[in-house]
């Protein structure tokens, strides 16, 4: 209960002992420790002397609650993701233009993504044709619609200028190779030509489905992400969207009948978001394989910065509470902060932070989900001065490095290396901003909850995240 304190009294004063016995409550425990060699209840005293040990155990139980155990049933893994094309259900050869697809659908999208709609029409006029890989003559309009619906992106296509720039070194290399071959012994040349064609030669001779395959082969050779890495990214993205995509895109409305009620309703909303993030993290193998104490500490100190990423997911460019105009939701949020006693510009700092995150990530679910994963594994992200005393800090560091590398490679594959560097520079600045704002945010709400004597009405997970002692 709020306001209660733990106290250990060691005394031989019988009058004091009788006074405590006559007025003791159910939470009072008296130990008659006569024999110095008697270890009875020694563990109990040790537990009391350990700072916040009981409270932390409560939080750990909340972290391992049945709510989270049920969510693990939907856990994704690399083996559970079928390697099939999202367009025609044929076997996929990798992620092409942001979608797991086969080489045929990849080549089709390359040729037709920028075609004018008048040039591509549905062969039945119904726009409901099947594009399964067993069908020999697929409807081009329905197939292209299926590509876009699956998530293929036109902006991932190489421009003509980039293609010409990439072709030039290859052309020069071929010319050099042809000059060298002219001096080769004819018998050796005959021996080479008599070898059977390999798969690439056969593909190059196919003039129908694999048009412009030279450019495609160059594109494949320059791919920065392996199929295993793409599968990992897809697992992270799918899990993240599965948990957050059905979230209401509007801003929460808190009970503002009083400051105490406003803080309680706010904490209940944030607690629900916290449980969603815990569900997400427990579907990540590197997190789930950590020691229980390490998982608890990472949640305790690194969960708070992830709340800003959640808001970035549901952010809208209109009628949103984090806009500077006077729309209905923004007015409601201003009233909430004003009721809670915000005289330090907490709301303005929070709005600016969300704007920065949205600008850098462009609300890309892959970017946000990888960034959230990086946050939870970042040992230096703790927003207090205690630091993290982990049992296996090396495992946490390796996980953080792994997902940081995945994010870098994803940005390179999406934007190119020059743009990826620019994004990473902006991202570092934004992370520092998140760390600073979250520190102020935590201190503000912790102070408000304690001053309103509502700590006992805040869920255990929120008590540990806000560090309410």
Secondary structure, DSSP 8 states (H G I E B T S, - for coil): -TT----------HHHHHHHHHT--TT--------TT--TTHHHHHHHHSTTHHHHHHHHHHHT-HHHHHHGGG---GGGS--B-TTT-SB--EEETTEEE-HHHHHHHHHHTTS-GGG---SSSSS-----TT-SS--HHHHHHHHHHHT--GGGS--HHHHHHHHHHHHHHHHHHHHHHTTS-HHHHHHHHTS---HHHHHHH--STTTTHHHHHHHHHT--S-HHHHHHHHHHHHHHHHHHTTS-SS------SSHHHHHHHHHHHHHHHHHHHHHHHTTSHHHHTS-HHHHHHHHHHHSHHHHHHHHHHH--SSS-TTSSS--HHHHHHHHHHHHTT--S-HHHHHHHHHHHHHHHHTT-HHHHHHHHHHHHH-GGG-SSSS----S-HHHHHHHHHHHHHHHHHHHHHHH-HHHHHHHHHHHHHHHHHHHHHHHHHHHHHHHHHHHTT-GGGS-HHHHHHHT--
